[in-house]
Amino acid sequence: MKNKLWQGRFDTPLSADADAFNQSLTFDQKLFDVDLDASIAHATMLGACGILTEEEAKRICEGLKEIRRDAAAGMPVSGAEDIHSFIEGELVEKIGDTGKKLHTARSRNDQVATDMRLYVRSSCDAAIRALKDLIGALLLRARESVHYLMPGFTHLRKAQPINCAQYFNAYSEMFLRDIDRFSACRARLNVMPLGSAALAGTSYPIDREITRELLGFAAVSQNALDAVSDRDFVAEYLFCASLAMAHLSRLCEDTILYTSEEFGYWNIPDEYSTGSSIMPQKKNPDLPELVRGKTGRVYGALVSLLTVIKGLPLAYNKDLQEDKEVFFDTETTLLQCLGIYAALMKKITLNVNVMYDAAGEGFSTATDVADYLAKRGVPFRDAHAVTGKLVRDCIAAGKKLEGLTLEEFKAASPVFEEDILETVKVRSSAEARNSVGGSSVKAARQGISSIKKRLAAY
Ligand code: ARG
């Protein structure tokens, strides 16, 4: 380990075990690029404000850019307490004593808060891109299936026939909300803490507008105490990720069910399936299961950070260093899961006939029968009872509603006419639900174009 930034105050160096425990470089080196960006902006501002000479600021900026090139060429990032100490140490090694002036009017507290905001900002962009790609895959499936029918479930019991495109659109709606959430999170976090220094602001004549502009922040923070200790934006990212994982996990559950032998609605192609080490016949849905499983660690990250934040006295406390591992792990997990699922959804194939047959089972058009009566003046509660009795009779006789004759319908209620035989069909049932968001072909098509339109806004 190199000397600490704070060694001056101490007689003896930190013991090796304490040093290893205290360090964050093994994980905060992910902040390498944003830390350089923020330092370059800071040094530029110090030069422009006359706090450093233009010459000093220029040398510092050049040194920092060189460090970026060194890292790209494979320079190991190690041997320091954290990424901030590492970069400062490298700078001093490169340009000498001028490098020691970089930390003027700055603390690691506002530095790390700024770095994290810059990093999470691009993580929000990456999440939005990955979600867009996943929605693209779902739209592919939806466009293919506007004329396909499948059972819609409530309580995992067949409820009503639905349009297959309407099914895929439902997930697109969820992921669109996730995009919107990440985008709102991004907008809220786009405030610059730099210039807050350790906690109380700084006595140097800094110009925070210069750094704000250089780093592309929308505003500068208005309270230094809050700015150095605020990690709301990390918690928000973790919440956005948690909810996106919840949606993904539901899609996983459907995938696992729908590709099972019992359902048989979809096939996962071989390149995205796994086998069993003992049962030669098996084709397992390991990927959706893993994604569903990883949802747990993302929730864990959110709860972990919320617990870290809770009860912290103002302002900065080292506890806040604990925001990083959970955040980085979540970012990696989320992007991996979204990526693998987009690939999977592009590749699954649909067993159209199996889904169609299943859509007609379980008396799934019973609501249409009840609605038929209600639309002809029978109070809905009575219509419900008449239809319930018809279903019971069908069960006893081993028949389907679609298989009943007009006489049998008329025996249940004189209100039934010839057209009930058409109404009770699976396709008529789906087509009848032409309300916005419904299961008709037209409504499903509208759903697709509405999703595409809203997606284009991001
Ligand atoms: N590694 C630290 C963190 O992540 C950097 C800030 C250190 N600040 C301090 N006052 N010790 O929070």
Residues whose N, C-alpha, C, O or C-beta is under 5 A from the ligand:
A	BS01	LIG	S24 D82 R108 N109 V112 L320 Q321
